[in-house]
């Protein structure tokens, strides 16, 4: 099991930037992919971005391409999501997740961090 704790959310104006962090503990010696999802009240949880264990491969949802960047520092057991040019539609709770046992499914989740973008 990997424990994930997100941080860095807040209330910002449209056009501002935020950097989210996801600190991992527990099964951090294993190699696994990680990702960011987001969910607004009453809406489906949406995929945002994913990154391979080594950081060499990334993939983004079309809605955030060119604005968000996912990265990681394995030495610090931390994954980041740099969010630039934020829009009101980016408002959501952002969750960090991991494919801990390489099953092809996201099996570990953090508690989420709130991001609110005002217009």
TORPA-4810 file (N, C-alpha, C, O; in nm, 3 decimals):
<nodes>
NODE_1_0.083_-0.118_0.000_0.000_0.000_0.000_0.087_0.125_0.000_0.191_0.131_0.066_X
NODE_2_0.043_0.223_-0.076_0.109_0.352_-0.079_0.012_0.457_-0.024_-0.103_0.464_-0.066_X
NODE_3_0.060_0.536_0.069_-0.020_0.646_0.123_0.015_0.772_0.046_0.132_0.806_0.029_X
NODE_4_-0.087_0.843_-0.001_-0.068_0.962_-0.082_-0.136_1.081_-0.015_-0.251_1.073_0.027_X
NODE_5_-0.064_1.192_-0.007_-0.117_1.313_0.054_-0.095_1.430_-0.040_0.019_1.467_-0.069_X
NODE_6_-0.204_1.490_-0.088_-0.197_1.604_-0.177_-0.191_1.734_-0.098_-0.241_1.742_0.015_X
NODE_7_-0.129_1.836_-0.157_-0.124_1.968_-0.097_-0.101_2.071_-0.206_-0.068_2.036_-0.320_X
NODE_8_-0.120_2.198_-0.173_-0.092_2.305_-0.266_-0.213_2.371_-0.328_-0.200_2.469_-0.401_X
NODE_9_-0.333_2.320_-0.299_-0.453_2.380_-0.353_-0.482_2.514_-0.289_-0.419_2.552_-0.190_X
NODE_10_-0.577_2.586_-0.347_-0.612_2.717_-0.294_-0.715_2.786_-0.380_-0.771_2.727_-0.473_X
NODE_11_-0.740_2.913_-0.350_-0.836_2.996_-0.421_-0.758_3.102_-0.498_-0.691_3.186_-0.438_X
NODE_12_-0.767_3.099_-0.629_-0.692_3.191_-0.714_-0.782_3.252_-0.820_-0.895_3.208_-0.840_X
NODE_13_-0.732_3.354_-0.887_-0.803_3.419_-0.995_-0.770_3.353_-1.128_-0.664_3.291_-1.142_X
NODE_14_-0.859_3.364_-1.224_-0.833_3.312_-1.358_-0.703_3.370_-1.411_-0.677_3.490_-1.398_X
NODE_15_-0.621_3.284_-1.471_-0.493_3.326_-1.524_-0.378_3.302_-1.429_-0.262_3.306_-1.471_X
NODE_16_-0.407_3.276_-1.303_-0.303_3.250_-1.204_-0.249_3.108_-1.217_-0.297_3.028_-1.297_X
NODE_17_-0.148_3.079_-1.136_-0.085_2.947_-1.136_-0.085_2.886_-0.997_-0.085_2.957_-0.896_X
NODE_18_-0.084_2.754_-0.992_-0.071_2.679_-0.868_0.016_2.557_-0.896_0.019_2.505_-1.007_X
NODE_19_0.086_2.511_-0.794_0.166_2.390_-0.804_0.120_2.292_-0.696_0.137_2.318_-0.577_X
NODE_20_0.061_2.181_-0.737_0.016_2.080_-0.645_0.126_1.978_-0.621_0.206_1.949_-0.710_X
NODE_21_0.130_1.925_-0.499_0.227_1.822_-0.464_0.155_1.700_-0.411_0.049_1.711_-0.349_X
NODE_22_0.212_1.584_-0.435_0.159_1.458_-0.384_0.275_1.382_-0.321_0.361_1.330_-0.392_X
NODE_23_0.276_1.375_-0.190_0.381_1.304_-0.117_0.339_1.160_-0.092_0.229_1.134_-0.042_X
NODE_24_0.426_1.066_-0.127_0.398_0.925_-0.112_0.481_0.862_-0.001_0.595_0.901_0.022_X
NODE_25_0.421_0.766_0.068_0.491_0.691_0.171_0.440_0.548_0.170_0.333_0.520_0.118_X
NODE_26_0.518_0.458_0.228_0.481_0.318_0.231_0.557_0.239_0.128_0.677_0.217_0.143_X
NODE_27_0.489_0.195_0.021_0.549_0.114_-0.083_0.618_0.200_-0.188_0.595_0.184_-0.308_X
NODE_28_0.702_0.291_-0.142_0.767_0.384_-0.233_0.889_0.326_-0.304_0.945_0.389_-0.393_X
NODE_29_0.931_0.207_-0.265_1.046_0.142_-0.327_1.009_0.075_-0.458_1.097_0.035_-0.534_X
NODE_30_0.881_0.061_-0.485_0.834_-0.004_-0.606_0.827_0.095_-0.723_0.827_0.216_-0.703_X
NODE_31_0.822_0.040_-0.843_0.810_0.120_-0.964_0.666_0.114_-1.013_0.613_0.006_-1.038_X
NODE_32_0.603_0.230_-1.026_0.465_0.233_-1.070_0.431_0.369_-1.129_0.492_0.471_-1.096_X
NODE_33_0.332_0.369_-1.216_0.286_0.493_-1.276_0.199_0.570_-1.177_0.138_0.512_-1.087_X
NODE_34_0.193_0.701_-1.195_0.109_0.784_-1.111_0.032_0.882_-1.198_0.068_0.906_-1.313_X
NODE_35_-0.073_0.940_-1.141_-0.157_1.029_-1.219_-0.230_1.128_-1.129_-0.236_1.112_-1.008_X
NODE_36_-0.286_1.230_-1.193_-0.373_1.326_-1.128_-0.511_1.318_-1.191_-0.524_1.312_-1.314_X
NODE_37_-0.614_1.318_-1.107_-0.753_1.327_-1.149_-0.816_1.445_-1.077_-0.759_1.498_-0.981_X
NODE_38_-0.933_1.487_-1.124_-1.005_1.594_-1.055_-1.154_1.565_-1.059_-1.203_1.495_-1.148_X
NODE_39_-1.226_1.621_-0.962_-1.369_1.599_-0.954_-1.439_1.719_-0.892_-1.403_1.765_-0.784_X
NODE_40_-1.539_1.770_-0.962_-1.623_1.877_-0.912_-1.751_1.815_-0.855_-1.789_1.706_-0.897_X
NODE_41_-1.818_1.882_-0.760_-1.940_1.828_-0.701_-2.045_1.792_-0.807_-2.076_1.874_-0.894_X
NODE_42_-2.099_1.671_-0.799_-2.201_1.628_-0.892_-2.150_1.586_-1.028_-2.230_1.556_-1.117_X
NODE_43_-2.020_1.584_-1.047_-1.962_1.547_-1.176_-1.876_1.423_-1.164_-1.833_1.385_-1.055_X
NODE_44_-1.850_1.360_-1.278_-1.763_1.243_-1.283_-1.619_1.284_-1.256_-1.577_1.395_-1.289_X
NODE_45_-1.543_1.194_-1.197_-1.402_1.218_-1.178_-1.333_1.215_-1.315_-1.354_1.122_-1.393_X
NODE_46_-1.252_1.316_-1.343_-1.189_1.330_-1.474_-1.038_1.308_-1.467_-0.972_1.349_-1.372_X
NODE_47_-0.986_1.243_-1.568_-0.843_1.226_-1.582_-0.779_1.359_-1.617_-0.833_1.436_-1.697_X
NODE_48_-0.663_1.387_-1.558_-0.590_1.511_-1.585_-0.456_1.483_-1.651_-0.428_1.534_-1.760_X
NODE_49_-0.372_1.403_-1.587_-0.238_1.376_-1.639_-0.180_1.252_-1.572_-0.217_1.218_-1.460_X
NODE_50_-0.088_1.185_-1.641_-0.021_1.069_-1.586_0.128_1.074_-1.619_0.169_1.140_-1.714_X
NODE_51_0.206_1.003_-1.539_0.350_1.000_-1.558_0.404_0.862_-1.522_0.359_0.800_-1.426_X
NODE_52_0.501_0.815_-1.601_0.564_0.687_-1.572_0.654_0.700_-1.451_0.688_0.811_-1.409_X
NODE_53_0.694_0.586_-1.394_0.776_0.586_-1.273_0.903_0.667_-1.292_0.940_0.746_-1.204_X
NODE_54_0.970_0.649_-1.405_1.095_0.719_-1.430_1.077_0.863_-1.478_1.175_0.938_-1.486_X
NODE_55_0.955_0.901_-1.508_0.927_1.037_-1.552_0.946_1.060_-1.701_0.928_1.173_-1.748_X
NODE_56_0.983_0.956_-1.776_1.012_0.972_-1.917_0.891_0.975_-2.008_0.903_1.013_-2.125_X
NODE_57_0.776_0.938_-1.959_0.655_0.935_-2.040_0.542_1.005_-1.965_0.515_0.974_-1.849_X
NODE_58_0.477_1.099_-2.032_0.364_1.170_-1.974_0.250_1.177_-2.073_0.270_1.165_-2.194_X
NODE_59_0.130_1.195_-2.022_0.011_1.206_-2.106_-0.087_1.299_-2.038_-0.104_1.293_-1.916_X
NODE_60_-0.153_1.385_-2.116_-0.244_1.484_-2.062_-0.381_1.480_-2.127_-0.395_1.444_-2.244_X
NODE_61_-0.482_1.517_-2.050_-0.614_1.537_-2.106_-0.609_1.658_-2.199_-0.534_1.753_-2.174_X
NODE_62_-0.688_1.655_-2.305_-0.687_1.765_-2.402_-0.718_1.900_-2.337_-0.666_2.003_-2.379_X
NODE_63_-0.801_1.899_-2.236_-0.844_2.022_-2.171_-0.733_2.095_-2.097_-0.746_2.214_-2.067_X
NODE_64_-0.624_2.025_-2.066_-0.516_2.086_-1.989_-0.383_2.091_-2.065_-0.286_2.146_-2.013_X
NODE_65_-0.378_2.035_-2.184_-0.254_2.036_-2.262_-0.208_2.179_-2.287_-0.287_2.266_-2.322_X
NODE_66_-0.078_2.202_-2.267_-0.022_2.333_-2.286_-0.031_2.422_-2.165_0.032_2.528_-2.160_X
NODE_67_-0.109_2.381_-2.066_-0.126_2.461_-1.944_-0.073_2.391_-1.819_-0.017_2.455_-1.731_X
NODE_68_-0.092_2.260_-1.812_-0.050_2.182_-1.696_0.073_2.098_-1.729_0.091_2.055_-1.843_X
NODE_69_0.157_2.076_-1.629_0.275_1.992_-1.645_0.288_1.899_-1.524_0.290_1.945_-1.410_X
NODE_70_0.296_1.769_-1.550_0.316_1.672_-1.444_0.463_1.635_-1.438_0.528_1.619_-1.541_X
NODE_71_0.516_1.622_-1.318_0.656_1.586_-1.300_0.671_1.511_-1.168_0.576_1.504_-1.090_X
NODE_72_0.790_1.457_-1.144_0.811_1.386_-1.019_0.956_1.388_-0.977_1.046_1.407_-1.060_X
NODE_73_0.977_1.370_-0.849_1.110_1.361_-0.791_1.110_1.234_-0.707_1.062_1.233_-0.593_X
NODE_74_1.165_1.127_-0.763_1.163_0.998_-0.693_1.242_1.001_-0.562_1.207_0.932_-0.467_X
NODE_75_1.348_1.080_-0.558_1.428_1.090_-0.437_1.347_1.148_-0.321_1.372_1.116_-0.205_X
NODE_76_1.249_1.232_-0.354_1.164_1.294_-0.253_1.028_1.226_-0.243_0.942_1.268_-0.165_X
NODE_77_1.007_1.121_-0.322_0.880_1.048_-0.323_0.762_1.142_-0.345_0.660_1.133_-0.276_X
NODE_78_0.777_1.231_-0.441_0.677_1.334_-0.463_0.646_1.352_-0.612_0.736_1.351_-0.696_X
NODE_79_0.517_1.367_-0.642_0.470_1.398_-0.777_0.410_1.537_-0.774_0.347_1.577_-0.676_X
NODE_80_0.429_1.612_-0.882_0.382_1.750_-0.889_0.289_1.771_-1.007_0.293_1.698_-1.106_X
NODE_81_0.205_1.872_-0.993_0.121_1.916_-1.105_0.129_2.068_-1.109_0.067_2.136_-1.027_X
NODE_82_0.205_2.120_-1.205_0.214_2.264_-1.224_0.098_2.307_-1.311_0.083_2.259_-1.424_X
NODE_83_0.016_2.398_-1.261_-0.103_2.443_-1.332_-0.090_2.591_-1.362_-0.087_2.674_-1.272_X
NODE_84_-0.082_2.624_-1.490_-0.072_2.762_-1.535_-0.197_2.803_-1.610_-0.275_2.718_-1.655_X
NODE_85_-0.216_2.933_-1.624_-0.332_2.987_-1.697_-0.461_2.923_-1.653_-0.541_2.878_-1.736_X
NODE_86_-0.482_2.918_-1.524_-0.600_2.851_-1.468_-0.729_2.918_-1.512_-0.737_3.040_-1.526_X
NODE_87_-0.831_2.836_-1.533_-0.962_2.881_-1.575_-1.066_2.839_-1.472_-1.043_2.744_-1.397_X
NODE_88_-1.181_2.908_-1.466_-1.286_2.869_-1.371_-1.327_2.722_-1.385_-1.360_2.658_-1.285_X
NODE_89_-1.325_2.668_-1.506_-1.362_2.530_-1.527_-1.260_2.430_-1.471_-1.286_2.310_-1.470_X
NODE_90_-1.145_2.479_-1.424_-1.047_2.394_-1.359_-1.081_2.372_-1.211_-1.017_2.291_-1.143_X
NODE_91_-1.181_2.443_-1.162_-1.222_2.430_-1.022_-1.268_2.287_-0.992_-1.357_2.235_-1.059_X
NODE_92_-1.206_2.225_-0.893_-1.236_2.087_-0.857_-1.149_2.044_-0.740_-1.057_2.116_-0.700_X
NODE_93_-1.179_1.927_-0.686_-1.089_1.863_-0.592_-0.993_1.779_-0.675_-1.036_1.697_-0.756_X
NODE_94_-0.865_1.798_-0.655_-0.763_1.727_-0.731_-0.708_1.611_-0.648_-0.670_1.629_-0.532_X
NODE_95_-0.704_1.493_-0.710_-0.659_1.372_-0.643_-0.535_1.314_-0.710_-0.523_1.315_-0.832_X
NODE_96_-0.446_1.265_-0.629_-0.329_1.192_-0.675_-0.359_1.043_-0.666_-0.426_1.000_-0.572_X
NODE_97_-0.311_0.964_-0.763_-0.336_0.821_-0.761_-0.216_0.745_-0.815_-0.130_0.803_-0.882_X
NODE_98_-0.212_0.615_-0.787_-0.101_0.531_-0.830_-0.149_0.392_-0.867_-0.244_0.340_-0.809_X
NODE_99_-0.082_0.333_-0.965_-0.105_0.193_-1.003_-0.001_0.112_-0.925_0.096_0.062_-0.981_X
NODE_100_-0.024_0.099_-0.795_0.074_0.046_-0.701_0.127_-0.092_-0.737_0.246_-0.119_-0.722_X
NODE_101_0.039_-0.180_-0.784_0.078_-0.318_-0.814_0.085_-0.346_-0.963_0.085_-0.462_-1.005_X
NODE_102_0.090_-0.243_-1.043_0.102_-0.253_-1.188_-0.005_-0.344_-1.248_0.025_-0.429_-1.331_X
NODE_103_-0.129_-0.325_-1.206_-0.241_-0.406_-1.254_-0.312_-0.340_-1.371_-0.398_-0.402_-1.434_X
NODE_104_-0.278_-0.217_-1.401_-0.347_-0.144_-1.505_-0.464_-0.062_-1.453_-0.535_0.001_-1.531_X
NODE_105_-0.484_-0.061_-1.322_-0.589_0.016_-1.258_-0.530_0.100_-1.146_-0.434_0.061_-1.080_X
NODE_106_-0.590_0.217_-1.125_-0.546_0.305_-1.017_-0.601_0.252_-0.885_-0.722_0.247_-0.866_X
NODE_107_-0.513_0.212_-0.794_-0.555_0.144_-0.672_-0.527_0.220_-0.543_-0.578_0.182_-0.438_X
NODE_108_-0.448_0.325_-0.549_-0.418_0.406_-0.432_-0.456_0.550_-0.460_-0.423_0.604_-0.565_X
NODE_109_-0.524_0.612_-0.365_-0.572_0.749_-0.383_-0.542_0.834_-0.261_-0.543_0.786_-0.148_X
NODE_110_-0.517_0.962_-0.285_-0.500_1.057_-0.177_-0.635_1.112_-0.134_-0.738_1.071_-0.187_X
NODE_111_-0.633_1.204_-0.039_-0.757_1.262_0.014_-0.809_1.378_-0.070_-0.924_1.419_-0.056_X
NODE_112_-0.725_1.430_-0.157_-0.763_1.540_-0.244_-0.728_1.676_-0.189_-0.717_1.694_-0.068_X
NODE_113_-0.709_1.772_-0.280_-0.685_1.911_-0.241_-0.772_2.001_-0.329_-0.779_1.982_-0.450_X
NODE_114_-0.838_2.098_-0.267_-0.934_2.183_-0.338_-0.865_2.293_-0.416_-0.778_2.364_-0.363_X
NODE_115_-0.904_2.307_-0.541_-0.858_2.417_-0.626_-0.980_2.494_-0.671_-1.070_2.437_-0.734_X
NODE_116_-0.985_2.623_-0.641_-1.096_2.708_-0.680_-1.043_2.826_-0.761_-0.957_2.900_-0.714_X
NODE_117_-1.096_2.842_-0.881_-1.052_2.948_-0.971_-1.169_3.042_-0.995_-1.271_3.002_-1.051_X
NODE_118_-1.155_3.167_-0.953_-1.261_3.265_-0.970_-1.242_3.342_-1.101_-1.130_3.355_-1.150_X
NODE_119_-1.353_3.391_-1.157_-1.348_3.467_-1.281_-1.343_3.616_-1.256_-1.338_3.694_-1.351_X
</nodes>
